[in-house]
Amino acid sequence: MKTSFLLGLAAAFGLAAASPALADCTVLDGQVKAAIGAGKTDTLPALADAIVKDTSCDSAYVAKARRSIALAVLLGGEQAGGGYSPQAVASAASIARPWQVAMALGDIKYQAKAYAAAVEAYEAAINDIRNVKDVPKPPPREVEEYLAKRAYQAKSLAPSYISSRGMRGQAEGVMVPTFRNFTAVSVPVPIRFNTDEAVLTSDGDKAVDDLFNFLKTQNAGSVLLIGHTDERGDPRYNIGLSRARAQTVADALHRRGLTLVVRVEGHGAREPFAADDRSKYSRDDLYAFDRRVEYQVK
């Protein structure tokens, strides 16, 4: 499987444009194709650097080449038991981060409990998949669902809130409900509050900023905010607390200038977050997942 994939990658790989100005770049192009086809991935990082430095290689070719090289390096580190060696992932990620590489990097950071780095890697994978130009054929739906779930969980477990914004300030990552294979009906946001209160923490305020940044671009008629708590406490009390927290978010959005109609509900602890495997997490981790505010654009 690995050999056939590498051969296919080598066959698909090529100069982004053919012109006399790129004549010298064809030598490097041939070397990269040969290395990928032969599975000699240890030679690829140096070739990736050479392509960048060679002025005869145009920018479109360089971008395409580095994506292909990164994928080949990642695949070269495939392990018998599944997954990829950390060394191969790190090497691939230093070259380029197509979604496969970004996802593998996210998994390594997540396993190491480096949750802030995991968020960034998972969201980079999500954003790359949304780029139809670079990814004409999306991966299966379950890949996007996995990335969305892991990104949210990493956000929940990170020491501080990690913003889901692009370089120009636009909403990206898991804050946006539209994926290539589906549109999320309800989007969880790990908005943090003071313990047993409906008062936003400084991190909670940053999460509301992210939510506002997305919602202000929507032309929908309204948005529904649903508050959730963890299982601790009296069920009736938790219903009230979760609704109060959702209302706090609604008030904060309106103060920021949101003109959408905002409705709120409180579901307490009756809908625990469907984590990838709840049995693998500590009780405190599960509490972090469950304490959330979900939004639904109507």
C-alpha positions in Angstrom: 0.0 0.0 0.0 2.8 2.4 0.9 4.8 1.7 -2.2 1.9 2.1 -4.5 0.9 5.4 -2.9 4.4 6.8 -3.2 4.5 5.8 -6.9 1.1 7.5 -7.4 2.4 10.6 -5.6 5.5 10.6 -7.8 3.4 10.3 -11.0 1.1 13.1 -9.9 3.9 15.3 -8.9 5.3 17.7 -11.5 6.1 21.2 -12.5 3.3 23.7 -12.0 4.2 25.3 -15.3 6.4 24.5 -18.2 8.5 27.3 -19.6 12.2 28.0 -20.5 12.5 29.9 -17.3 11.9 26.7 -15.4 14.4 24.6 -17.3 16.8 24.3 -14.4 14.0 23.4 -12.1 13.3 20.3 -14.1 16.4 18.7 -12.7 15.2 19.1 -9.2 11.8 18.0 -10.2 13.2 14.8 -11.6 15.2 14.2 -8.5 12.1 14.6 -6.3 10.1 12.3 -8.4 12.8 9.7 -8.3 13.2 9.9 -4.6 9.5 9.7 -3.9 9.0 6.8 -6.4 11.9 4.9 -4.8 10.7 5.6 -1.3 14.0 7.4 -0.4 12.2 9.8 1.9 15.4 10.6 3.9 16.7 12.6 0.9 13.5 14.7 0.5 14.0 17.4 3.2 17.2 18.5 1.5 15.5 18.6 -1.9 12.6 20.6 -0.4 15.2 23.2 0.8 16.9 23.2 -2.6 13.6 23.9 -4.4 13.0 27.0 -2.3 16.5 28.3 -2.9 16.4 27.6 -6.7 15.2 30.8 -8.4 14.2 28.9 -11.5 11.4 27.2 -9.6 8.3 29.4 -9.6 6.2 29.9 -6.4 3.3 27.7 -7.5 5.6 24.8 -8.2 7.4 25.3 -4.9 4.1 25.2 -2.9 2.9 22.1 -4.8 6.3 20.4 -4.4 6.6 21.0 -0.7 3.1 19.6 -0.1 4.0 16.4 -2.0 7.3 16.1 -0.3 5.8 16.5 3.1 3.2 13.8 2.4 5.9 11.4 1.2 8.1 12.1 4.3 5.0 11.5 6.5 4.2 8.2 4.7 7.8 7.1 5.0 7.4 7.2 8.8 4.3 5.0 8.8 4.5 2.5 11.7 3.4 -1.1 11.7 1.0 -0.7 14.5 -0.6 2.4 12.9 0.3 6.1 13.0 3.6 7.7 12.1 6.9 8.1 13.9 7.3 11.4 15.7 10.5 12.1 13.8 8.7 11.7 10.4 5.8 13.9 11.5 8.2 16.6 12.7 10.2 16.4 9.5 7.1 16.5 7.3 5.6 19.4 9.3 8.8 21.5 8.9 8.4 21.2 5.1 4.6 21.8 4.6 1.4 21.0 6.4 -1.2 19.5 4.1 -4.1 18.2 6.2 -2.7 14.7 6.6 0.5 16.1 8.1 -1.3 18.6 10.3 -3.6 15.9 11.6 -0.7 13.6 12.5 1.0 16.5 14.2 -2.2 17.2 16.2 -2.4 13.6 17.3 1.2 13.7 18.6 0.7 16.9 20.5 -2.7 15.7 21.9 -1.1 12.5 23.2 1.7 14.6 24.8 -1.1 16.8 26.4 0.3 19.8 24.6 -3.2 20.9 23.9 -2.6 24.4 22.7 -0.3 23.0 19.9 -2.9 20.3 19.2 -5.6 22.9 18.6 -3.5 24.8 16.2 -2.5 21.6 14.3 -6.1 20.2 14.1 -7.5 23.5 13.0 -4.8 23.8 10.4 -6.0 20.4 9.0 -9.6 21.5 9.0 -8.8 24.8 7.2 -6.6 23.0 4.6 -9.4 20.6 3.8 -11.7 23.5 3.2 -9.3 24.8 0.6 -10.8 23.3 -2.6 -7.9 24.4 -4.7 -5.3 22.5 -2.7 -7.6 19.7 -1.7 -9.9 19.0 -4.7 -11.2 15.7 -3.2 -12.0 15.9 0.5 -11.3 13.0 2.8 -14.1 10.9 4.2 -16.7 12.5 6.5 -15.3 10.6 9.5 -12.0 12.4 9.1 -13.6 15.8 9.4 -15.7 14.7 12.3 -12.7 13.4 14.1 -10.8 16.6 13.5 -13.7 18.8 14.8 -14.1 16.7 17.9 -10.4 16.5 18.7 -10.0 20.3 18.1 -12.9 21.1 20.5 -11.5 18.7 23.1 -8.0 20.1 22.9 -9.5 23.6 23.2 -11.4 22.5 26.4 -8.2 21.0 27.9 -5.8 23.8 27.0 -4.5 25.9 29.9 -5.9 29.0 28.2 -8.3 29.7 25.4 -7.0 29.2 21.9 -8.6 31.5 19.3 -10.0 30.1 16.1 -9.0 33.0 13.7 -7.0 33.3 10.6 -4.3 35.8 9.8 -6.8 38.4 8.7 -8.9 37.9 11.8 -11.6 35.9 10.1 -13.3 33.0 11.9 -11.7 29.6 11.1 -11.3 26.1 12.4 -14.1 24.6 14.6 -15.8 28.0 15.1 -17.2 27.7 11.6 -19.9 24.9 11.2 -19.4 24.3 7.5 -17.2 21.4 6.5 -16.7 19.8 3.1 -18.8 16.8 4.0 -21.4 18.3 6.4 -22.6 21.3 8.3 -22.7 21.0 12.1 -26.1 21.6 13.5 -24.8 22.6 16.9 -21.3 23.9 17.5 -19.7 23.6 21.0 -17.6 26.4 22.4 -15.6 25.9 25.6 -16.6 29.2 27.2 -15.2 29.3 30.8 -17.0 30.8 33.8 -16.1 31.2 37.4 -16.8 28.1 39.4 -20.5 27.8 40.3 -21.2 31.2 38.7 -22.5 32.7 35.5 -19.6 35.2 35.4 -17.2 34.9 32.5 -13.5 34.4 33.2 -11.0 36.3 31.1 -10.6 33.2 28.9 -14.4 33.0 28.7 -14.4 36.6 27.4 -11.9 35.6 24.6 -14.2 32.7 23.6 -17.1 35.1 23.4 -15.0 37.4 21.2 -14.4 34.4 18.8 -18.1 33.6 18.8 -19.0 37.2 18.0 -16.4 37.4 15.3 -18.2 34.5 13.5 -21.8 35.4 14.2 -21.5 39.0 13.1 -20.9 37.7 9.5 -24.1 35.7 9.5 -27.3 36.7 7.7 -29.4 34.3 9.7 -32.5 35.4 11.5 -31.4 34.3 15.0 -29.0 32.2 17.0 -29.8 29.7 19.8 -27.3 29.4 22.7 -27.6 26.2 24.8 -25.8 26.1 28.1 -24.4 22.8 29.5 -22.9 21.9 32.9 -21.0 18.9 34.2 -22.7 16.3 36.3 -21.9 17.8 39.7 -24.7 19.5 41.6 -28.4 19.2 41.8 -30.1 18.7 38.4 -32.6 21.5 38.8 -29.8 23.9 39.9 -27.7 22.9 36.9 -30.5 23.7 34.5 -30.8 27.2 36.0 -27.0 27.7 36.0 -26.6 26.5 32.4 -29.4 28.9 31.3 -27.9 31.7 33.2 -24.5 31.1 31.6 -26.1 31.0 28.1 -27.8 34.3 28.9 -24.5 35.8 30.1 -23.0 34.9 26.7 -26.1 36.4 24.9 -25.7 39.7 26.9 -22.0 39.8 26.1 -22.7 39.3 22.4 -25.2 42.1 22.4 -22.8 44.5 24.2 -20.3 43.8 21.4 -22.9 44.9 18.9 -24.5 41.6 17.6 -27.8 42.4 15.9 -29.1 38.9 15.6 -31.9 37.7 17.8 -30.4 35.5 20.4 -32.4 32.9 22.2 -31.1 30.9 25.2 -31.8 27.5 26.7 -30.2 25.6 29.6 -29.8 21.8 29.4 -27.8 21.3 32.6 -25.9 18.0 32.7 -28.4 15.9 30.7 -26.3 16.0 27.5 -22.7 15.1 28.2 -20.3 15.8 25.4 -19.8 12.8 23.1 -16.0 12.6 23.3 -14.0 10.3 21.1 -13.7 7.8 24.0 -14.9 9.1 27.4 -13.3 6.0 29.2 -9.8 7.4 28.3 -10.2 10.7 30.2 -10.1 11.7 33.8 -13.2 13.0 35.5 -11.8 16.5 35.4 -11.2 16.2 31.7 -14.8 15.1 31.1 -16.1 17.9 33.2 -14.1 20.3 31.0 -15.8 18.8 27.9 -19.3 18.9 29.4 -19.1 22.6 30.5 -19.8 24.4 27.3 -22.1 26.7 25.4 -23.3 25.4 22.0 -24.6 27.7 19.3 -27.1 27.0 16.5 -27.6 29.5 13.7 -31.3 29.5 12.7 
